[in-house]
Amino acid sequence: MESFLREHRGGESVLDLSPRSTVGGGVEDVYGEDRASEDQLVTPWTVSVASGYSLLRDPHHNKGLAFTEKERDAHYLSGLLPPVVVSQELQVKKFMHSLRQYQLPLHKYMALMELEERNERLFYKLLIENVEELLPIVYTPTVGEACQKYGSIFRRPQGLYISLKEKGKILEVLRNWPERAIKVIVVTDGERILGLGDLGCQGMGIPVGKLALYTALGGVRPSACLPITIDVGTNNEKLLNDEFYIGLKQRRATGKEYYDLLHEFMTAVKQNYGEKVLIQFEDFANHNAFELLAKYGCTHLVFNDDIQGTASVVLSGLVASLKLLGGTLADHTFLFLGAGEAGTGIAELIALEMSKQTKVPLEESRKKIWLVDSKGLIVSTRKESLQHFKLPWAHEHEPVNNLLDAVKAIKPTALIGTSGVGKQFTKEVVEAMASFNKKPLIMALSNPTSQAECTAEEAFTWTEGRAIFASGSPFDPVEYNGKLFMPGQANNAYIFPGLGFGLVISGAIRVHDDMLLAASEALAGQVTQEHYDKGMIYPPFTNIRKISAHIAACVAAKAYDLGLATRLPRPADLVKYAESCMFTPNYRSYR
C-alpha cells in the first residue's frame, strides 16, 4: 500500500518524515489520566467544581442514583435524587432490561445515544459488558439507518460540524471544542456512508459510532476523542428537498474549493492539537480517499479505515483461514468483486504480506490477486480507461464481462466482496466456487447487512456446508444438515481501536504499512483451536479488550522499531503497558 501511495505522492515515503505542510504548535501530551488506581478520589471539575443540579447534567461526572450519601451531602445533591443508592452494576442490569423492551434497533440506538449524553461512564460500562449484543446497534448495521434519519432523530450535537461557511476560520472552530488534549479524530465528509451513498452532514453518526468503539473496545479515553463532519454540500436530491436535513442545502463542492477546505482543516488540526493526533478518514468517496491519504500520509498521523482498516482485518481472516485451507497466502488465488478503496486496499495489503513471506517483488505478488469492477474483470487491455488506483491490478487476460465468468476463468480460492451492492454472490457464483474448492472461502464484506453480497445461510447451503464464510455485518449462526456453523464477521472494529490505541500510547507520528501487517498478525494470533473447530476465523468479540491490548502492543512495537514513536523510554512490557493505559468506565469516588 505504501509503495502505491509513494508513487502517487512522487516517491515520498512515510519514513522520510517530510516537513512539507508541517505546522508547529499543539498541546502537552497528558495522556494517561486513567492509569491511577480506580479507588483514588477525584474532583469533578468542569469550569469549576461541578455540584448540585449542574453535576447531574454533566455526562462526564454524573452517576445518577449511584452517588453515595456522602457525595450527595458534599456536592449539594440532597433532595435532587430519590433516597435509594444503587451500584453501577444494578444500573447496567436495569438499563439492559429497558433496552431489550424496544423492538426496533433504531430505538435502541437512540436510547443508547441519550444515555451517552446523560451518563458517559454508564454508557461505556454497558457497551463493554454487552459488546456482542450492542455492537450491531452503535455500529453497523443500525448506524447506517441512524445516518439516513439523522436529521429527524437529532437531539444535541455530539461533535464538530465544519462547513464551507467556516472557510478561513477552521482553527477558531476547533478551539470551540471544550476538550484540549485530543488524541483521536474521526472525520467524514459524508459522501460514501457504508453502502448507502451520499448522506452529507448526516454522516456524523459514523464518526460518533467509531469513536464510541475507540473507547469501549480500544481503551482511548472519551475526552481524547473528537468526531468531525466536514460539510461541503450533498448531491443527494432527497436530502436537498428534506425540510429536516441538518446540513448545507447545496451541491457538493469539488476540485480546488474542496481541497483548499480540507488543507485548511488538516493544517488547523496539527496547529491546535500537535503532531501526534491521529486523524482517521472515514467514508470519503474513492477519488478523495486515495488523494487525501497520499497527500497527508507523510506530514500527519493519518489512517483511512475503509482502505487500511478493512484491509488489515480481512488479511487477518485470510491468515487465520490458512489453518483450515492449508498452504501459504502465495499458494492461493484471490478474486475481488469491487475495485474501490476497500477492494484495492485489501488487495494491496495481501500482496504486501505475500511479498514479505516469499521475498518476491510486490509486482509478482499482485498477480495472484484479481479484481472485478462494474465493467468486468480488470485486465491490461482496459488500462487507458482505468482510475489510477486500479492500474496495479490490470493483469494480462482476455476480457471477462461478469463475475460468474470471472470465477470460472480465474478459479480463485477466495471470493471477496467489497462492491457495496447486495446479492451479487448468486447461487451460480457460489456453486462455481464450491465446484473446484474443497473449502471455498467466501467473504461478503459490504455493509450494512442489506448490502451484503450473500447471506451466511446462502453461503453454507449452496456449498453444502463446506464454505468458510465471513461478512462485514453480523449474521446469526446457521444450522445445516444438523451441524451449527458460526459465521465470521470481518468487522473493522477488531482492528482500528487497537491500532489507534497503539499509535497513541507510543506517541507515533506516522502510520506505516508494517503497523497494519503487525495488527493483522496480532489479530490472527488470537484465534484458538477451539475457534477453528467451529469454523471461525475471527475470535469472539467478548474478548475484544484483551485483543485490542495485544494489537496495540504489536503496533506500538513496530512504531518503536521504525523510529516513529516519541514516547520514551520504550516500556519493557508493551501488553501490560497498553492494559494499564486503557480507560475503564467504573465510577470514581468524589471528594
C-alpha positions as CSV (number, residue, x, y, z in Angstrom):
1,M,0.0,0.0,0.0
2,E,2.8,2.4,0.9
3,S,4.5,1.6,-2.4
4,F,1.4,2.6,-4.3
5,L,0.9,5.7,-2.3
6,R,4.5,6.6,-2.6
7,E,4.2,6.5,-6.4
8,H,1.1,8.8,-6.1
9,R,3.0,11.3,-3.9
10,G,6.1,11.4,-6.1
11,G,8.4,9.0,-4.3
12,E,8.0,10.4,-0.8
13,S,7.9,7.9,2.0
14,V,6.2,7.9,5.4
15,L,9.6,7.3,7.0
16,D,11.0,10.5,5.4
17,L,9.1,12.5,8.0
18,S,8.5,15.2,5.4
19,P,8.4,18.8,6.6
20,R,6.0,19.6,3.8
21,S,2.9,21.4,5.0
22,T,4.0,20.9,8.6
23,V,2.7,23.3,11.2
24,G,4.1,23.7,14.7
25,G,2.2,24.1,17.9
26,G,0.0,21.7,19.8
27,V,-0.6,20.8,23.5
28,E,1.3,19.0,26.1
29,D,0.8,15.2,25.9
30,V,-1.0,14.4,29.1
31,Y,-2.4,11.0,28.1
32,G,-2.8,8.5,30.9
33,E,-5.2,10.1,33.3
34,D,-6.9,6.8,33.9
35,R,-3.8,4.9,34.9
36,A,-4.4,6.0,38.5
37,S,-5.9,3.4,40.7
38,E,-9.7,3.3,40.5
39,D,-10.2,3.9,44.2
40,Q,-8.3,7.2,44.1
41,L,-10.5,10.2,45.0
42,V,-11.1,12.6,42.1
43,T,-12.6,16.1,41.9
44,P,-15.4,16.5,39.3
45,W,-14.0,19.6,37.6
46,T,-15.9,21.3,34.8
47,V,-15.2,25.0,34.6
48,S,-15.4,25.0,38.3
49,V,-16.1,22.1,40.7
50,A,-19.4,20.6,39.4
51,S,-22.1,20.3,42.1
52,G,-25.8,20.2,42.6
53,Y,-28.0,20.3,39.5
54,S,-25.1,21.0,37.2
55,L,-23.4,17.8,38.3
56,L,-26.5,15.8,37.4
57,R,-26.4,17.4,33.9
58,D,-22.7,16.8,33.3
59,P,-22.4,13.4,31.5
60,H,-18.6,13.2,32.3
61,H,-19.3,13.1,36.1
62,N,-23.0,12.2,36.5
63,K,-23.6,8.9,38.3
64,G,-27.3,9.1,38.8
65,L,-28.6,7.1,41.7
66,A,-25.1,5.7,42.3
67,F,-24.0,8.9,44.2
68,T,-23.3,7.9,47.8
69,E,-24.9,9.7,50.7
70,K,-21.6,11.3,51.5
71,E,-21.2,12.5,47.9
72,R,-24.8,13.8,47.9
73,D,-24.1,15.9,51.0
74,A,-20.7,17.2,49.7
75,H,-22.0,18.2,46.3
76,Y,-25.4,19.6,47.2
77,L,-27.4,16.8,45.7
78,S,-29.6,16.1,48.7
79,G,-33.2,16.2,47.6
80,L,-32.3,16.2,43.9
81,L,-32.3,12.4,43.8
82,P,-34.6,9.7,45.2
83,P,-33.1,8.4,48.5
84,V,-32.0,5.0,47.2
85,V,-28.3,4.4,46.4
86,V,-27.6,1.8,43.8
87,S,-24.5,0.2,42.3
88,Q,-23.3,0.8,38.8
89,E,-23.8,-3.0,38.2
90,L,-27.5,-2.6,39.1
91,Q,-27.8,0.4,36.7
92,V,-26.3,-1.7,33.9
93,K,-28.8,-4.5,34.6
94,K,-31.7,-2.1,34.7
95,F,-30.8,-0.3,31.5
96,M,-30.2,-3.5,29.6
97,H,-33.7,-4.7,30.8
98,S,-35.2,-1.5,29.5
99,L,-33.3,-1.6,26.2
100,R,-34.4,-5.1,25.4
101,Q,-38.1,-4.0,25.5
102,Y,-37.5,-1.9,22.3
103,Q,-38.5,-3.8,19.2
104,L,-36.7,-1.6,16.6
105,P,-32.9,-1.4,16.5
106,L,-33.1,2.4,15.7
107,H,-35.0,2.9,19.0
108,K,-32.3,1.1,20.8
109,Y,-29.7,3.3,19.1
110,M,-31.5,6.4,20.2
111,A,-31.8,5.2,23.8
112,L,-28.0,4.4,23.9
113,M,-27.1,7.9,22.5
114,E,-29.3,9.5,25.0
115,L,-27.6,7.5,27.8
116,E,-24.2,8.6,26.5
117,E,-25.3,12.3,26.7
118,R,-26.5,11.7,30.2
119,N,-24.1,9.4,31.9
120,E,-20.9,8.7,29.9
121,R,-19.3,6.0,32.2
122,L,-22.5,4.0,32.4
123,F,-22.8,4.1,28.6
124,Y,-19.3,2.6,28.2
125,K,-19.7,0.1,31.0
126,L,-22.9,-1.1,29.3
127,L,-21.1,-1.3,25.9
128,I,-18.1,-3.1,27.2
129,E,-20.0,-5.7,29.2
130,N,-22.6,-6.4,26.4
131,V,-20.4,-5.8,23.4
132,E,-21.7,-8.7,21.2
133,E,-25.3,-7.6,21.7
134,L,-24.8,-3.8,21.4
135,L,-22.1,-3.6,18.7
136,P,-24.7,-4.0,15.9
137,I,-26.6,-1.1,17.5
138,V,-23.9,1.5,17.9
139,Y,-22.1,0.4,14.7
140,T,-23.1,-1.4,11.5
141,P,-25.8,-2.2,10.6
142,T,-28.0,0.1,12.7
143,V,-25.7,3.2,12.5
144,G,-26.5,3.2,8.7
145,E,-30.2,3.7,9.4
146,A,-29.4,6.2,12.0
147,C,-27.4,8.3,9.5
148,Q,-30.2,8.1,7.0
149,K,-32.6,9.5,9.6
150,Y,-30.1,11.7,11.5
151,G,-32.0,14.9,10.7
152,S,-35.1,13.5,12.3
153,I,-33.5,12.0,15.4
154,F,-31.0,14.8,16.0
155,R,-31.2,16.0,19.6
156,R,-27.9,17.7,20.5
157,P,-24.5,18.0,18.8
158,Q,-22.1,15.2,19.5
159,G,-19.1,16.5,17.6
160,L,-17.9,19.4,15.4
161,Y,-19.5,20.4,12.2
162,I,-17.2,22.3,9.8
163,S,-18.8,23.6,6.7
164,L,-17.9,25.8,3.8
165,K,-19.2,28.7,5.9
166,E,-16.2,28.2,8.2
167,K,-13.6,28.5,5.5
168,G,-10.8,30.8,6.8
169,K,-11.6,30.3,10.4
170,I,-11.4,26.5,11.0
171,L,-8.8,26.9,13.7
172,E,-11.2,29.1,15.6
173,V,-13.9,26.4,15.2
174,L,-11.6,23.7,16.6
175,R,-10.9,25.9,19.6
176,N,-14.7,25.9,20.3
177,W,-14.5,22.3,21.3
178,P,-14.2,22.1,25.1
179,E,-11.6,19.4,25.4
180,R,-8.0,20.3,24.6
181,A,-6.0,17.0,24.9
182,I,-7.4,15.4,21.8
183,K,-5.7,12.2,20.6
184,V,-8.0,10.7,18.0
185,I,-10.2,12.5,15.4
186,V,-12.6,10.6,13.1
187,V,-13.6,12.8,10.2
188,T,-16.0,12.2,7.3
189,D,-17.5,14.3,4.5
190,G,-20.4,12.0,4.3
191,E,-20.1,11.2,0.6
192,R,-20.0,7.4,0.8
193,I,-21.6,6.3,4.1
194,L,-21.3,2.5,4.3
195,G,-23.1,1.2,1.2
196,L,-25.8,3.9,1.4
197,G,-24.1,6.6,-0.6
198,D,-24.1,10.4,-0.1
199,L,-25.7,11.3,3.2
200,G,-24.0,14.7,3.5
201,C,-23.9,16.2,7.0
202,Q,-26.0,13.3,8.4
203,G,-22.9,11.1,8.1
204,M,-22.0,12.4,11.6
205,G,-23.3,9.1,13.0
206,I,-20.3,7.3,11.7
207,P,-17.5,9.3,13.5
208,V,-19.6,9.3,16.7
209,G,-20.1,5.5,16.4
210,K,-16.4,4.8,15.6
211,L,-15.1,6.9,18.5
212,A,-17.5,5.1,20.9
213,L,-15.7,1.9,19.8
214,Y,-12.3,3.5,20.2
215,T,-13.2,4.0,23.9
216,A,-15.2,0.8,24.6
217,L,-13.0,-1.6,22.6
218,G,-9.7,0.1,22.4
219,G,-9.5,2.0,25.7
220,V,-8.9,5.5,24.4
221,R,-10.5,7.9,27.0
222,P,-13.7,9.6,25.8
223,S,-12.3,13.1,26.4
224,A,-9.5,12.4,23.9
225,C,-11.9,11.7,21.1
226,L,-13.3,14.2,18.6
227,P,-15.9,13.3,15.9
228,I,-16.0,15.8,13.0
229,T,-18.1,16.1,9.9
230,I,-16.9,18.4,7.1
231,D,-20.0,19.6,5.2
232,V,-19.3,20.6,1.6
233,G,-22.9,20.0,0.5
234,T,-24.6,16.9,-0.8
235,N,-25.7,15.6,-4.2
236,N,-28.5,13.6,-2.6
237,E,-31.7,15.1,-4.1
238,K,-33.8,13.6,-1.3
239,L,-31.8,15.3,1.4
240,L,-31.7,18.6,-0.5
241,N,-35.5,18.6,-0.6
242,D,-35.9,17.4,3.0
243,E,-37.0,20.1,5.4
244,F,-35.4,18.3,8.3
245,Y,-32.0,18.0,6.7
246,I,-29.4,19.5,9.0
247,G,-26.6,20.3,6.5
248,L,-25.8,22.8,3.8
249,K,-28.5,22.6,1.1
250,Q,-26.3,22.9,-1.9
251,R,-24.4,20.7,-4.4
252,R,-21.1,19.3,-3.2
253,A,-18.0,21.4,-3.6
254,T,-15.3,19.8,-5.7
255,G,-11.9,20.4,-7.0
256,K,-9.9,23.4,-5.7
257,E,-12.6,24.6,-3.4
258,Y,-12.9,21.2,-1.7
259,Y,-9.2,20.5,-1.4
260,D,-8.5,24.0,-0.1
261,L,-11.0,23.5,2.7
262,L,-9.5,20.1,3.6
263,H,-6.0,21.5,3.6
264,E,-7.0,24.3,6.0
265,F,-8.6,21.7,8.2
266,M,-5.5,19.4,8.2
267,T,-3.3,22.4,9.0
268,A,-5.5,23.7,11.8
269,V,-5.7,20.2,13.4
270,K,-1.9,20.0,13.7
271,Q,-1.6,23.6,14.8
272,N,-4.2,23.1,17.6
273,Y,-3.5,19.5,18.7
274,G,0.0,18.8,17.7
275,E,1.9,16.2,15.7
276,K,0.6,13.1,17.5
277,V,-3.1,13.5,17.0
278,L,-4.5,10.6,14.9
279,I,-6.8,11.7,12.1
280,Q,-8.9,8.8,10.8
281,F,-10.6,9.5,7.4
282,E,-13.9,7.8,7.2
283,D,-16.4,7.2,4.4
284,F,-14.8,9.6,1.8
285,A,-15.6,8.8,-1.8
286,N,-12.9,6.8,-3.6
287,H,-11.4,9.7,-5.6
288,N,-10.9,11.8,-2.5
289,A,-10.0,9.0,-0.1
290,F,-6.8,7.9,-2.0
291,E,-5.8,11.5,-2.7
292,L,-6.1,12.6,0.9
293,L,-4.2,9.5,2.2
294,A,-1.4,10.0,-0.3
295,K,-1.2,13.8,0.3
296,Y,-1.1,13.8,4.1
297,G,0.5,10.4,4.9
298,C,4.0,11.9,5.1
299,T,3.0,15.0,7.1
300,H,0.3,13.9,9.5
301,L,-0.6,10.8,11.5
302,V,-3.4,9.7,9.2
303,F,-5.3,6.5,8.7
304,N,-8.2,5.6,6.4
305,D,-10.3,2.8,7.9
306,D,-12.1,2.0,4.6
307,I,-8.8,1.4,2.8
308,Q,-6.3,0.3,5.6
309,G,-8.6,-0.9,8.4
310,T,-10.7,-3.1,6.2
311,A,-7.5,-4.4,4.5
312,S,-6.0,-5.3,7.9
313,V,-9.0,-7.1,9.3
314,V,-9.5,-9.1,6.0
315,L,-5.9,-10.0,5.8
316,S,-6.1,-11.3,9.4
317,G,-9.0,-13.5,8.4
318,L,-7.1,-14.8,5.4
319,V,-4.0,-15.6,7.6
320,A,-6.2,-17.4,10.1
321,S,-8.1,-19.3,7.4
322,L,-4.8,-20.9,6.3
323,K,-5.1,-23.2,9.3
324,L,-8.3,-24.6,7.6
325,L,-7.3,-24.2,3.9
326,G,-3.6,-25.3,4.2
327,G,-0.6,-23.7,2.5
328,T,0.6,-20.1,2.5
329,L,-1.0,-17.0,1.1
330,A,1.1,-17.3,-2.0
331,D,-0.4,-20.7,-2.7
332,H,-3.9,-19.2,-3.1
333,T,-5.6,-17.0,-5.7
334,F,-8.0,-14.2,-4.7
335,L,-10.8,-12.7,-6.7
336,F,-12.5,-9.4,-5.6
337,L,-15.9,-8.1,-6.6
338,G,-15.4,-4.3,-6.1
339,A,-12.4,-2.3,-7.0
340,G,-12.9,0.8,-4.9
341,E,-10.9,1.9,-1.8
342,A,-11.8,-1.2,0.2
343,G,-11.1,-3.7,-2.5
344,T,-7.8,-2.2,-3.7
345,G,-6.7,-1.5,-0.1
346,I,-7.3,-5.2,0.9
347,A,-5.6,-6.4,-2.3
348,E,-2.5,-4.3,-1.7
349,L,-2.1,-5.5,1.9
350,I,-2.5,-9.1,0.9
351,A,0.2,-8.6,-1.8
352,L,2.5,-6.9,0.7
353,E,2.1,-9.8,3.2
354,M,2.8,-12.3,0.3
355,S,5.9,-10.4,-0.7
356,K,7.1,-10.2,2.9
357,Q,6.7,-14.0,3.3
358,T,8.1,-15.2,0.0
359,K,10.7,-12.4,-0.6
360,V,9.4,-12.0,-4.2
361,P,8.8,-8.5,-5.7
362,L,5.5,-6.8,-4.9
363,E,4.6,-6.7,-8.6
364,E,4.8,-10.5,-8.7
365,S,2.6,-11.0,-5.6
366,R,-0.1,-8.8,-7.1
367,K,-0.5,-11.3,-10.0
368,K,-2.2,-13.7,-7.6
369,I,-5.0,-11.2,-7.0
370,W,-7.7,-10.3,-9.5
371,L,-10.4,-7.6,-9.3
372,V,-13.8,-7.3,-10.9
373,D,-15.5,-3.9,-11.2
374,S,-18.8,-2.7,-12.8
375,K,-17.3,-3.3,-16.3
376,G,-15.9,-6.8,-15.6
377,L,-12.5,-8.3,-14.9
378,I,-9.8,-5.6,-14.7
379,V,-7.3,-6.6,-17.4
380,S,-4.4,-4.9,-19.2
381,T,-6.5,-4.0,-22.3
382,R,-8.5,-1.7,-20.1
383,K,-5.6,0.3,-18.8
384,E,-6.3,3.5,-20.7
385,S,-9.8,3.9,-19.1
386,L,-8.9,2.8,-15.5
387,Q,-8.6,5.1,-12.5
388,H,-5.1,5.3,-11.1
389,F,-5.7,3.1,-8.1
390,K,-6.9,0.2,-10.3
391,L,-3.9,0.2,-12.6
392,P,-1.7,-2.2,-10.5
393,W,-4.4,-4.9,-10.8
394,A,-4.7,-4.8,-14.6
395,H,-3.2,-8.2,-15.5
396,E,-2.8,-10.0,-18.8
397,H,-6.0,-11.9,-19.5
398,E,-8.8,-11.9,-22.1
399,P,-11.7,-9.6,-21.3
400,V,-14.4,-11.1,-19.0
401,N,-17.7,-9.2,-18.6
402,N,-19.3,-10.7,-15.5
403,L,-18.5,-12.2,-12.1
404,L,-19.6,-15.7,-12.8
405,D,-17.4,-16.0,-15.9
406,A,-14.5,-14.4,-13.9
407,V,-14.9,-17.1,-11.2
408,K,-14.9,-19.9,-13.8
409,A,-11.8,-18.4,-15.6
410,I,-9.7,-17.5,-12.6
411,K,-10.7,-20.3,-10.3
412,P,-10.0,-18.4,-7.1
413,T,-9.6,-20.0,-3.6
414,A,-11.2,-16.9,-2.0
415,L,-14.0,-14.7,-3.3
416,I,-14.1,-11.3,-1.6
417,G,-17.0,-8.9,-2.0
418,T,-16.4,-5.1,-1.4
419,S,-18.9,-3.9,-4.1
420,G,-21.4,-2.2,-1.8
421,V,-24.1,-3.9,-3.8
422,G,-26.2,-6.7,-2.3
423,K,-27.0,-10.2,-3.7
424,Q,-24.1,-10.3,-6.1
425,F,-22.8,-13.7,-5.0
426,T,-25.6,-15.6,-6.7
427,K,-26.3,-19.4,-6.3
428,E,-24.4,-20.0,-9.6
429,V,-21.4,-18.0,-8.4
430,V,-21.1,-19.7,-5.0
431,E,-21.7,-23.2,-6.6
432,A,-19.0,-22.5,-9.1
433,M,-16.6,-21.7,-6.2
434,A,-17.6,-24.9,-4.5
435,S,-17.0,-27.0,-7.7
436,F,-13.2,-26.5,-7.6
437,N,-12.6,-25.8,-3.9
438,K,-12.9,-28.3,-1.1
439,K,-13.4,-25.4,1.3
440,P,-14.3,-22.2,-0.6
441,L,-13.5,-19.0,1.3
442,I,-16.3,-16.5,0.8
443,M,-16.2,-13.1,2.3
444,A,-19.3,-10.9,1.8
445,L,-18.0,-7.7,3.3
446,S,-20.3,-4.9,2.1
447,N,-22.3,-3.1,4.8
448,P,-24.9,-2.8,6.1
449,T,-26.5,-6.3,6.1
450,S,-28.9,-5.4,3.3
451,Q,-25.9,-4.8,1.0
452,A,-24.0,-8.0,1.8
453,E,-23.1,-9.9,-1.4
454,C,-24.8,-13.0,0.1
455,T,-26.0,-14.2,3.4
456,A,-24.4,-16.8,5.7
457,E,-27.3,-19.2,5.2
458,E,-26.9,-18.9,1.4
459,A,-23.1,-19.5,1.5
460,F,-23.4,-22.6,3.7
461,T,-26.4,-24.0,1.9
462,W,-25.1,-23.5,-1.6
463,T,-21.7,-25.1,-0.7
464,E,-23.3,-28.0,1.3
465,G,-21.7,-26.8,4.5
466,R,-18.2,-26.6,3.1
467,A,-17.7,-22.8,3.0
468,I,-15.5,-20.7,5.2
469,F,-17.7,-17.6,5.5
470,A,-17.2,-14.1,6.9
471,S,-19.2,-10.9,6.4
472,G,-18.9,-7.2,7.2
473,S,-22.1,-7.1,9.2
474,P,-23.2,-9.8,11.6
475,F,-25.3,-12.9,10.7
476,D,-26.8,-15.4,13.1
477,P,-25.4,-19.0,13.3
478,V,-26.6,-21.3,10.6
479,E,-27.8,-24.9,11.0
480,Y,-27.2,-27.2,8.0
481,N,-27.6,-30.9,8.0
482,G,-27.7,-31.0,11.8
483,K,-24.4,-29.0,12.2
484,L,-24.2,-25.5,13.5
485,F,-22.0,-23.1,11.6
486,M,-20.7,-19.8,13.2
487,P,-20.3,-17.1,10.5
488,G,-17.2,-14.9,11.0
489,Q,-17.5,-11.2,11.0
490,A,-14.7,-9.3,9.3
491,N,-15.5,-6.2,11.3
492,N,-13.1,-3.3,11.2
493,A,-13.9,-2.9,15.0
494,Y,-11.4,-5.7,15.5
495,I,-8.6,-3.6,14.2
496,F,-9.0,0.2,14.3
497,P,-9.5,0.6,18.1
498,G,-6.4,-1.4,18.9
499,L,-4.4,0.1,16.1
500,G,-5.3,3.7,17.1
501,F,-4.6,3.0,20.8
502,G,-1.2,1.6,19.9
503,L,-0.4,4.7,17.9
504,V,-1.5,6.9,20.9
505,I,0.4,5.0,23.7
506,S,3.6,5.0,21.6
507,G,3.3,8.7,20.6
508,A,3.6,7.7,17.0
509,I,3.8,10.4,14.4
510,R,3.2,8.5,11.2
511,V,1.3,5.3,10.1
512,H,3.3,2.7,8.2
513,D,2.2,-0.4,6.3
514,D,4.2,-2.6,8.7
515,M,2.0,-1.4,11.5
516,L,-1.1,-2.7,9.6
517,L,0.6,-6.0,9.0
518,A,1.5,-6.2,12.7
519,A,-2.1,-5.6,13.6
520,S,-3.3,-8.3,11.2
521,E,-0.9,-10.9,12.6
522,A,-1.8,-10.0,16.1
523,L,-5.5,-10.5,15.5
524,A,-4.9,-13.8,13.6
525,G,-2.9,-14.9,16.6
526,Q,-5.9,-14.6,18.9
527,V,-7.8,-17.3,17.0
528,T,-7.6,-20.5,19.0
529,Q,-8.1,-24.2,18.0
530,E,-11.5,-24.1,19.8
531,H,-12.5,-21.3,17.3
532,Y,-11.1,-23.2,14.3
533,D,-13.1,-26.3,15.4
534,K,-16.3,-24.2,15.0
535,G,-15.1,-22.9,11.5
536,M,-14.3,-19.4,12.9
537,I,-11.5,-17.3,11.5
538,Y,-12.0,-14.4,13.9
539,P,-12.1,-14.6,17.7
540,P,-15.4,-13.7,19.6
541,F,-15.9,-10.1,20.5
542,T,-16.3,-11.0,24.1
543,N,-12.5,-10.8,24.5
544,I,-12.1,-7.6,22.4
545,R,-10.4,-5.5,25.1
546,K,-7.7,-8.2,25.5
547,I,-7.4,-8.5,21.7
548,S,-7.1,-4.7,21.4
549,A,-4.4,-4.6,24.0
550,H,-2.3,-7.2,22.0
551,I,-2.9,-5.3,18.8
552,A,-1.9,-2.0,20.4
553,A,1.3,-3.6,21.8
554,C,2.3,-5.0,18.4
555,V,1.6,-1.7,16.6
556,A,3.5,0.2,19.3
557,A,6.4,-2.2,19.0
558,K,6.5,-1.6,15.3
559,A,6.4,2.2,15.8
560,Y,9.4,1.9,18.1
561,D,11.2,-0.4,15.6
562,L,10.7,2.0,12.7
563,G,11.8,5.1,14.8
564,L,8.3,6.6,14.6
565,A,7.5,6.5,18.3
566,T,8.1,9.5,20.6
567,R,7.1,8.2,24.0
568,L,10.4,7.3,25.6
569,P,11.7,5.2,27.2
570,R,10.1,2.2,25.5
571,P,8.1,0.2,28.0
572,A,9.6,-3.2,28.8
573,D,6.2,-5.0,28.5
574,L,4.0,-3.3,25.9
575,V,1.0,-5.5,26.5
576,K,0.9,-4.7,30.2
577,Y,1.6,-1.0,29.4
578,A,-1.3,-1.0,27.0
579,E,-3.7,-2.6,29.5
580,S,-2.6,-0.1,32.2
581,C,-3.4,2.9,29.9
582,M,-6.9,1.7,28.9
583,F,-9.8,3.8,30.0
584,T,-12.0,2.0,32.5
585,P,-15.6,3.2,32.9
586,N,-16.1,2.3,36.6
587,Y,-17.4,5.1,38.6
588,R,-14.9,7.2,40.5
589,S,-15.4,8.4,44.1
590,Y,-15.7,12.1,44.6
591,R,-14.1,14.2,47.3
